[in-house]
Amino acid sequence: MIQLAWTVFPILLGLVLLLRIGALVQERRMPSPALVSALLGFAALFTVGFAVPESVVDSWLGGTNLLHLVRNLLFLSSMWFLRRAICLVLDRPSGRSDPVPLLLQMLAMAVFFAASPRGATTRWFIPEYVHEPGIWAYANVYMAAVLWLAVDIIRLVRRASRPARWFWWFSAGGVLISAASVVELVYMSVVPRLGRDSSLAQSLYPWFTPLLYSGIAAIVLGLCIPPVITLARRTELPLRLVNARASVACAPLTGCRHSTARALVSGFLAADPRGEVYDTMIQLRDGTMIPEVSLTAPQLALLADLEQRFPYDQMAIAIPNEVRPDEARP
Amino acid sequence: MTAPVQELRPESPAEIVAALGLEPSSTLQDIASRVAGIYGKRLIFEGLKEEGWGSLTALWVDQADQGLIFYRQRDPQVYRAHCIFHEFGHILLGHYWCSAGQHMGMNLWGDDPVYARTLEVLGDAARTNEVEKAAEDIAFLLGRILHRPDSETARFSAVFG
């Protein structure tokens, strides 16, 4: 199951990234922070042996576990850009856009890492080197930074209103990654005192990887679902279907099959089906009040259906009691 | 040396609505504020509870110091907003078309010009009444702006989608 997820998630993320980069090139836009986050996360996946074994990639960097630092820097940057994207959606201009704290943490990590002696590539880098003060400091700064970002993502999502259903994945990911960070921080405070073979260290260490990677998986899903939803929304299929039905119901009843078919097709392929549905609804409502017009049963049923679809936002349609000329926003 | 570029006065309903500079996420309040800004007077909105208004769905009374907009309480919410937008259309046309709008006199408000959205007038408008047709076109354009998906959803798609 884990092996399957390990294969499926990178492929899923890769496909979505291809889709998004294609759209970006087509529309000649700069990548959004969400896309940057996904790209950095995708790059980080290649440092854990997804496509090329970890030892091979590390050997390209000198074979002294430098890959561990690269992966953690990529992951941290990815989380920072994810938080930035959430801030943009929630319209929260704040110090969260300032990259300086992140850069300082990354610099501290790099300095501690570089200052420590390291041997050949190992999959158990932290358990084997955590007794080195430099590696201990490097890993603690990293885990504290991850915890800081994960907790902040949870806090941001808690304050979100409507898109909370999509943000839920980020929140879940944040909780799992926070838990993984706490486990790792406790582990790193236990090992120097009690040793890596102590029962406490032994019971803590197995929790880190499942918590961290299930958190990452939740975030990957959160990043993959919106582009798919946007793609589906752009097609506006339900609106096109109802507009096709409206076009047929409101077409002059000539009894000509050709005109019905044409109304169906033109309604379905309308450039702005949402606008056409709105126009039809108003015209039908007008029709209910004109004595000379008698709407057919399908037209009345259609009107009832269309009126169910509006408004999208109850707050937006509230009628004020009074509006002054100086209230207009610049 | 090039001649100074003169600002073009919006003429068609689409140009008049575009000149409002509305955001895609504008609310009815936002739209009303923009219209009041152009009108230069406050706008008072009043729901008519009584029945018996027949095919009259909304009306605008243009008073010296304010504009009164009446709508029917019993109409569905979206339809009420549309009828108010029709009156906004008259206000905007009055501004841009230099009082080209026709109005119906009503003794109830003395000499104040009264503009009404009645279904009989709208029925004829497509053929004869250019101002009514333009006001209704403006109402449809404003309705399309009001009923776009909400701003937070749009922002989410822009950033994550």
Chai-1 contact restraints between the chains, C-beta under 6 A:
chainA,res_idxA,chainB,res_idxB,connection_type,confidence,min_distance_angstrom,max_distance_angstrom,comment,restraint_id
A,S32,B,V159,contact,1.0,0.0,6.0,A-B,restraint_1
A,A34,B,V159,contact,1.0,0.0,6.0,A-B,restraint_2
A,A34,B,F160,contact,1.0,0.0,6.0,A-B,restraint_3
A,A85,B,V159,contact,1.0,0.0,6.0,A-B,restraint_4
A,L88,B,V159,contact,1.0,0.0,6.0,A-B,restraint_5
A,V89,B,R155,contact,1.0,0.0,6.0,A-B,restraint_6
A,V89,B,F156,contact,1.0,0.0,6.0,A-B,restraint_7
A,V89,B,V159,contact,1.0,0.0,6.0,A-B,restraint_8
A,R162,B,E152,contact,1.0,0.0,6.0,A-B,restraint_9
A,P163,B,E152,contact,1.0,0.0,6.0,A-B,restraint_10
A,P163,B,F156,contact,1.0,0.0,6.0,A-B,restraint_11
A,P226,B,F160,contact,1.0,0.0,6.0,A-B,restraint_12
A,P226,B,G161,contact,1.0,0.0,6.0,A-B,restraint_13
A,P227,B,G161,contact,1.0,0.0,6.0,A-B,restraint_14
A,T230,B,S157,contact,1.0,0.0,6.0,A-B,restraint_15
A,T230,B,G161,contact,1.0,0.0,6.0,A-B,restraint_16
A,G275,B,R144,contact,1.0,0.0,6.0,A-B,restraint_17
A,Y278,B,G143,contact,1.0,0.0,6.0,A-B,restraint_18
A,Y278,B,H147,contact,1.0,0.0,6.0,A-B,restraint_19
A,D279,B,F140,contact,1.0,0.0,6.0,A-B,restraint_20
A,I282,B,H82,contact,1.0,0.0,6.0,A-B,restraint_21
A,R285,B,Y79,contact,1.0,0.0,6.0,A-B,restraint_22
A,D286,B,L119,contact,1.0,0.0,6.0,A-B,restraint_23
A,M289,B,S55,contact,1.0,0.0,6.0,A-B,restraint_24
A,M289,B,L119,contact,1.0,0.0,6.0,A-B,restraint_25
A,I290,B,L119,contact,1.0,0.0,6.0,A-B,restraint_26
A,E307,B,P76,contact,1.0,0.0,6.0,A-B,restraint_27
A,F310,B,V78,contact,1.0,0.0,6.0,A-B,restraint_28
A,P311,B,V78,contact,1.0,0.0,6.0,A-B,restraint_29
A,Y312,B,H147,contact,1.0,0.0,6.0,A-B,restraint_30
A,D313,B,D150,contact,1.0,0.0,6.0,A-B,restraint_31
A,A316,B,T27,contact,1.0,0.0,6.0,A-B,restraint_32
A,I317,B,L28,contact,1.0,0.0,6.0,A-B,restraint_33
A,I317,B,Q77,contact,1.0,0.0,6.0,A-B,restraint_34
A,I317,B,A81,contact,1.0,0.0,6.0,A-B,restraint_35
A,I319,B,F45,contact,1.0,0.0,6.0,A-B,restraint_36
A,P320,B,Q29,contact,1.0,0.0,6.0,A-B,restraint_37
A,P320,B,A32,contact,1.0,0.0,6.0,A-B,restraint_38
A,N321,B,F45,contact,1.0,0.0,6.0,A-B,restraint_39
A,E322,B,I44,contact,1.0,0.0,6.0,A-B,restraint_40
A,V323,B,A32,contact,1.0,0.0,6.0,A-B,restraint_41
A,V323,B,S33,contact,1.0,0.0,6.0,A-B,restraint_42
A,V323,B,A36,contact,1.0,0.0,6.0,A-B,restraint_43
A,V323,B,L43,contact,1.0,0.0,6.0,A-B,restraint_44
A,R324,B,R42,contact,1.0,0.0,6.0,A-B,restraint_45
A,P325,B,A36,contact,1.0,0.0,6.0,A-B,restraint_46
A,P325,B,G37,contact,1.0,0.0,6.0,A-B,restraint_47
A,P325,B,G40,contact,1.0,0.0,6.0,A-B,restraint_48
A,E327,B,S33,contact,1.0,0.0,6.0,A-B,restraint_49
A,A328,B,S33,contact,1.0,0.0,6.0,A-B,restraint_50
A,A328,B,R34,contact,1.0,0.0,6.0,A-B,restraint_51
A,A328,B,G37,contact,1.0,0.0,6.0,A-B,restraint_52
